[in-house]
Amino acid sequence: MREAAGLVGGDADSRWTETIDQTKRTHQALRAKRLDLANTEDEIKQRNKRLAKHHDAEGVKEGIVDFDDSVWTTFFSRGEIVSRAIGRVVLPQRPSKALGTGVLIAPQLLLTNNHVVPFEAHQSEAAVEFNYEYDENGKPREYQTFRFAPEVCWFTDVELDFSLVGLKKVDGKRPGDIYGWVPLIEQTGKVIRGEPLNVIHHPCGGLKRMSIRENRMVAEDELWLRYTSDTQGGSSGAPVFNDQWEMVALHHEGIPKLVDGREVNLQGQPWTEEMGPGAKAYDRNEGIRVSRIVQRLKEAEVAESMRVLISQALTGEQV
């Protein structure tokens, strides 16, 4: 997140304040178990229509308003599949210097934040590590490193805080050939206010973790989604998913949790600089909507070779 780079608050804090009424209505809706208090009838209908494609005939009214926290067993298997395409962005020194999180959106394209690696020259020095996580026995897996290749593809947008960068092959294989990738879906309606969201990330640059279920989308505007979740420095560039593991946002920034106007640590005690950034608690988060990333990439003026790769990410077609 941006707080890892010393850019806490700022615009995200202001934007959160601007939609505080939405957040209040969402919390009221959750307490009253009535999603219609936070969403329009049309928004709920559109969401249920999309859920029907995932064999969820009951839709959000049963799944959220009545707080049925059960999920299909495929929640775990599908989550494992998309998790493979998420890696730790690093400068491959000894030891590696963690910069953030990234997600494959095509076999050779990685999506992350602009503020994680903002410059093309910097991108050429960076890399992404896949499998940087624990195995089923609690032991670190053997991870694989793919160097960035901005000469293959490079596009960045400061306003929306995202960058798209190509990756070099390893032993003739693209990373997506090994780990798969997460498709970008332009359609809106993938989540409504009050629904749970799930984040897969490398908080504090550590091994991969999932923040699931205890996280609600509470507000939105034309560009950003706002949600509550456990994130820390290093979560920047992480994909944010709905319960069907459709990517709905790219995590951008977290805002520190305040108690009596003071920032607190993970134990709820006043935070001090001596504790380090990893000890600070965050309770408000913001991510750029995937639909807006898709729109921006469609408008991007890039070389034809890059356009082919970007089109693949937007259509999900194999090339």
C-alpha positions as CSV (number, residue, x, y, z in Angstrom):
1,M,0.0,0.0,0.0
2,R,1.0,3.6,-0.3
3,E,1.7,3.8,3.4
4,A,4.7,1.6,2.8
5,A,6.2,4.4,0.7
6,G,5.4,7.1,3.2
7,L,2.4,8.4,1.4
8,V,-0.3,7.7,3.9
9,G,-3.8,9.3,3.6
10,G,-3.9,12.2,1.2
11,D,-6.4,11.9,-1.6
12,A,-7.7,8.5,-0.4
13,D,-8.5,9.9,3.0
14,S,-10.4,12.8,1.3
15,R,-12.3,10.5,-1.0
16,W,-13.3,8.2,1.9
17,T,-14.7,11.2,3.7
18,E,-16.7,12.2,0.6
19,T,-18.5,8.9,0.6
20,I,-18.9,8.6,4.4
21,D,-22.7,8.7,4.0
22,Q,-22.5,5.6,1.8
23,T,-20.5,3.9,4.5
24,K,-22.9,4.8,7.2
25,R,-25.8,3.5,5.1
26,T,-24.0,0.2,4.4
27,H,-23.3,-0.4,8.1
28,Q,-26.9,0.4,8.8
29,A,-28.0,-2.0,6.2
30,L,-25.8,-4.8,7.7
31,R,-27.2,-4.2,11.1
32,A,-30.8,-4.2,9.9
33,K,-30.1,-7.1,7.5
34,R,-31.6,-5.1,4.6
35,L,-29.4,-4.6,1.6
36,D,-32.0,-2.3,0.1
37,L,-30.9,0.3,2.6
38,A,-27.5,0.6,0.9
39,N,-28.3,-0.4,-2.7
40,T,-31.0,0.4,-5.2
41,E,-33.4,-2.2,-6.4
42,D,-31.8,-2.1,-9.9
43,E,-28.3,-2.7,-8.4
44,I,-29.5,-5.7,-6.4
45,K,-31.3,-7.1,-9.5
46,Q,-28.2,-6.7,-11.6
47,R,-26.0,-8.4,-9.0
48,N,-28.5,-11.3,-8.7
49,K,-28.5,-11.7,-12.4
50,R,-24.7,-12.0,-12.4
51,L,-24.8,-14.4,-9.4
52,A,-27.1,-16.7,-11.3
53,K,-24.3,-17.3,-13.8
54,H,-22.4,-18.8,-10.9
55,H,-25.3,-21.1,-9.9
56,D,-26.2,-19.0,-6.9
57,A,-30.0,-19.0,-7.4
58,E,-30.7,-17.5,-4.0
59,G,-28.6,-14.4,-4.8
60,V,-27.5,-11.7,-2.5
61,K,-30.7,-11.3,-0.5
62,E,-30.3,-14.7,1.0
63,G,-26.5,-14.8,1.1
64,I,-25.9,-11.5,2.7
65,V,-29.1,-10.1,4.3
66,D,-29.7,-13.3,6.3
67,F,-26.0,-13.6,7.0
68,D,-25.7,-17.1,5.6
69,D,-21.9,-17.2,5.7
70,S,-21.7,-20.6,3.9
71,V,-20.0,-20.8,0.5
72,W,-19.8,-23.5,-2.2
73,T,-16.8,-25.8,-1.7
74,T,-15.4,-24.4,-4.9
75,F,-14.7,-21.2,-3.0
76,F,-11.5,-22.8,-1.8
77,S,-10.4,-24.5,-5.0
78,R,-11.1,-21.5,-7.1
79,G,-9.4,-19.3,-4.6
80,E,-6.3,-21.6,-4.8
81,I,-6.4,-21.3,-8.6
82,V,-6.4,-17.5,-8.7
83,S,-3.8,-17.3,-5.9
84,R,-1.2,-19.0,-8.1
85,A,-1.2,-16.0,-10.4
86,I,-0.4,-13.5,-7.6
87,G,3.2,-12.7,-6.7
88,R,5.5,-10.6,-4.6
89,V,7.1,-7.6,-6.5
90,V,10.7,-7.2,-5.5
91,L,14.1,-5.7,-6.4
92,P,16.1,-9.0,-6.7
93,Q,18.9,-8.1,-4.4
94,R,20.4,-10.3,-1.7
95,P,18.1,-10.4,0.2
96,S,15.3,-9.3,-2.1
97,K,13.7,-6.0,-1.3
98,A,9.9,-6.3,-1.3
99,L,8.0,-3.5,-3.1
100,G,4.4,-4.8,-3.2
101,T,2.1,-7.3,-4.8
102,G,1.2,-8.0,-8.4
103,V,-1.2,-10.2,-10.4
104,L,-0.9,-11.9,-13.8
105,I,-3.7,-10.8,-16.1
106,A,-2.3,-12.5,-19.2
107,P,0.4,-15.1,-19.7
108,Q,3.2,-12.5,-19.8
109,L,1.6,-9.4,-18.3
110,L,1.7,-8.3,-14.6
111,L,-0.6,-5.7,-13.1
112,T,0.4,-3.7,-10.0
113,N,0.3,-0.2,-8.7
114,N,2.1,2.7,-10.3
115,H,3.5,3.7,-6.9
116,V,5.0,0.3,-6.4
117,V,7.4,0.7,-9.4
118,P,6.5,4.0,-11.1
119,F,9.2,4.4,-13.7
120,E,10.1,2.3,-16.7
121,A,13.8,2.3,-15.9
122,H,12.9,1.0,-12.4
123,Q,10.6,-1.6,-13.9
124,S,13.6,-3.1,-15.8
125,E,15.4,-3.7,-12.5
126,A,12.4,-5.3,-10.7
127,A,11.0,-8.8,-10.7
128,V,8.1,-10.8,-9.4
129,E,8.3,-14.0,-7.2
130,F,5.6,-16.6,-7.5
131,N,5.0,-19.3,-5.0
132,Y,6.4,-17.1,-2.2
133,E,4.2,-18.8,0.4
134,Y,3.9,-21.7,2.8
135,D,3.0,-25.2,1.7
136,E,0.5,-27.5,3.4
137,N,3.1,-28.5,6.0
138,G,3.9,-25.0,7.0
139,K,7.2,-24.9,5.2
140,P,8.1,-22.2,2.6
141,R,7.7,-23.3,-1.0
142,E,10.4,-23.0,-3.5
143,Y,9.5,-19.8,-5.3
144,Q,10.3,-18.8,-8.9
145,T,11.5,-15.4,-10.1
146,F,10.5,-13.7,-13.3
147,R,12.3,-10.4,-14.3
148,F,10.3,-7.5,-15.6
149,A,10.6,-6.8,-19.3
150,P,9.2,-3.3,-20.0
151,E,10.5,-3.7,-23.6
152,V,7.8,-6.4,-24.0
153,C,5.1,-4.2,-22.5
154,W,4.9,-1.1,-20.3
155,F,2.0,1.2,-19.5
156,T,1.3,3.2,-16.4
157,D,-1.4,5.5,-15.2
158,V,-0.6,7.8,-12.3
159,E,-4.2,9.0,-11.7
160,L,-5.6,5.4,-11.4
161,D,-2.4,4.2,-9.8
162,F,-1.8,1.1,-11.9
163,S,1.0,-0.2,-14.1
164,L,1.1,-3.0,-16.6
165,V,4.5,-4.6,-17.3
166,G,5.7,-7.5,-19.4
167,L,7.7,-10.3,-17.9
168,K,10.7,-12.3,-19.3
169,K,10.3,-16.0,-20.0
170,V,12.1,-18.6,-17.9
171,D,13.3,-21.7,-19.7
172,G,11.2,-20.7,-22.6
173,K,8.0,-20.5,-20.5
174,R,5.8,-17.5,-19.8
175,P,4.7,-17.2,-16.1
176,G,1.1,-17.6,-17.1
177,D,1.9,-21.0,-18.7
178,I,2.9,-22.2,-15.2
179,Y,0.7,-20.2,-12.8
180,G,-2.3,-19.1,-14.9
181,W,-3.8,-15.6,-14.9
182,V,-6.8,-13.7,-13.6
183,P,-9.0,-12.2,-16.4
184,L,-10.1,-8.6,-16.3
185,I,-13.9,-8.2,-16.5
186,E,-15.1,-4.8,-17.7
187,Q,-18.8,-5.3,-16.7
188,T,-19.9,-3.5,-13.5
189,G,-22.2,-5.2,-11.0
190,K,-19.6,-7.7,-9.8
191,V,-20.1,-6.5,-6.2
192,I,-22.6,-4.3,-4.3
193,R,-22.4,-2.4,-1.1
194,G,-22.5,-4.8,1.9
195,E,-21.0,-7.8,0.1
196,P,-17.8,-9.5,1.4
197,L,-14.6,-9.0,-0.5
198,N,-11.4,-11.1,-0.4
199,V,-7.8,-9.9,-0.8
200,I,-4.7,-12.0,-1.7
201,H,-1.5,-10.1,-0.9
202,H,2.0,-10.0,0.5
203,P,1.5,-7.8,3.6
204,C,4.8,-6.3,4.9
205,G,6.5,-8.0,2.0
206,G,6.0,-11.4,3.7
207,L,4.7,-14.7,2.5
208,K,1.4,-14.7,0.7
209,R,-1.8,-14.4,2.7
210,M,-5.6,-14.2,2.2
211,S,-7.8,-11.6,3.9
212,I,-11.3,-13.2,3.5
213,R,-14.9,-12.8,4.6
214,E,-14.3,-10.2,7.4
215,N,-14.2,-7.5,4.7
216,R,-17.2,-5.5,3.3
217,M,-17.5,-3.2,0.4
218,V,-19.0,-0.1,2.0
219,A,-18.8,2.7,-0.5
220,E,-17.9,3.6,-4.1
221,D,-17.6,6.3,-6.7
222,E,-16.9,6.3,-10.4
223,L,-13.3,5.2,-10.1
224,W,-12.8,3.7,-6.6
225,L,-14.2,1.0,-4.4
226,R,-13.9,1.3,-0.6
227,Y,-13.8,-1.6,1.8
228,T,-12.7,-2.8,5.2
229,S,-10.0,-5.4,5.4
230,D,-6.7,-6.4,7.0
231,T,-4.0,-5.0,4.8
232,Q,-0.5,-3.6,5.5
233,G,2.5,-2.2,3.7
234,G,3.3,-4.6,0.9
235,S,-0.4,-5.1,0.0
236,S,-0.2,-2.5,-2.7
237,G,-1.1,-3.9,-6.1
238,A,-3.1,-6.8,-4.7
239,P,-6.2,-8.0,-6.5
240,V,-9.5,-7.7,-4.6
241,F,-12.1,-10.4,-5.4
242,N,-15.8,-11.1,-4.8
243,D,-16.8,-14.5,-3.5
244,Q,-16.9,-15.9,-7.0
245,W,-13.2,-14.9,-7.3
246,E,-13.9,-12.3,-10.0
247,M,-11.4,-9.5,-9.6
248,V,-13.3,-6.3,-8.8
249,A,-10.5,-3.9,-7.8
250,L,-6.8,-3.4,-7.6
251,H,-5.8,-2.5,-4.0
252,H,-4.4,1.1,-3.9
253,E,-4.1,2.4,-0.4
254,G,-5.0,1.9,3.2
255,I,-5.9,4.5,5.8
256,P,-4.6,4.0,9.4
257,K,-7.1,3.1,12.1
258,L,-7.7,5.9,14.6
259,V,-8.8,5.6,18.2
260,D,-9.4,8.9,19.9
261,G,-7.7,10.6,17.0
262,R,-4.5,8.6,17.3
263,E,-3.1,5.9,15.0
264,V,-3.0,2.5,16.8
265,N,-1.1,-0.7,16.4
266,L,-2.5,-4.2,15.7
267,Q,-3.2,-4.7,19.4
268,G,-5.2,-1.4,19.6
269,Q,-2.6,0.5,21.5
270,P,-1.2,3.9,20.4
271,W,1.3,3.4,17.5
272,T,4.7,5.0,17.6
273,E,7.4,5.2,14.9
274,E,9.7,2.9,17.0
275,M,7.2,0.0,16.4
276,G,7.7,0.2,12.6
277,P,5.1,0.5,9.8
278,G,4.3,-3.2,10.0
279,A,2.8,-2.8,13.4
280,K,0.3,-0.1,12.4
281,A,-3.4,-1.0,12.0
282,Y,-5.5,-0.1,9.0
283,D,-9.3,-0.3,8.8
284,R,-10.2,1.7,5.7
285,N,-9.1,0.7,2.2
286,E,-9.5,1.8,-1.4
287,G,-9.0,0.1,-4.7
288,I,-9.3,1.2,-8.3
289,R,-12.2,-0.5,-10.1
290,V,-11.3,-3.1,-12.6
291,S,-13.8,-1.8,-15.0
292,R,-12.0,1.6,-15.1
293,I,-8.6,-0.1,-15.6
294,V,-10.1,-1.9,-18.6
295,Q,-11.5,1.3,-20.1
296,R,-8.1,3.0,-19.7
297,L,-6.3,0.2,-21.3
298,K,-8.7,0.3,-24.3
299,E,-7.9,4.0,-24.8
300,A,-4.1,3.6,-24.3
301,E,-1.9,4.6,-27.2
302,V,0.8,1.9,-27.3
303,A,3.0,0.1,-29.9
304,E,1.2,-2.5,-31.9
305,S,3.1,-5.3,-30.3
306,M,2.0,-4.2,-26.9
307,R,-1.6,-3.7,-28.1
308,V,-1.7,-7.4,-29.0
309,L,-0.7,-8.4,-25.5
310,I,-3.1,-5.9,-23.9
311,S,-5.9,-7.1,-26.1
312,Q,-5.2,-10.6,-24.9
313,A,-5.6,-9.4,-21.3
314,L,-8.9,-7.7,-22.1
315,T,-10.4,-10.6,-24.0
316,G,-8.9,-13.5,-22.0
317,E,-7.9,-15.3,-25.3
318,Q,-4.8,-17.4,-25.4
319,V,-2.1,-16.5,-28.0
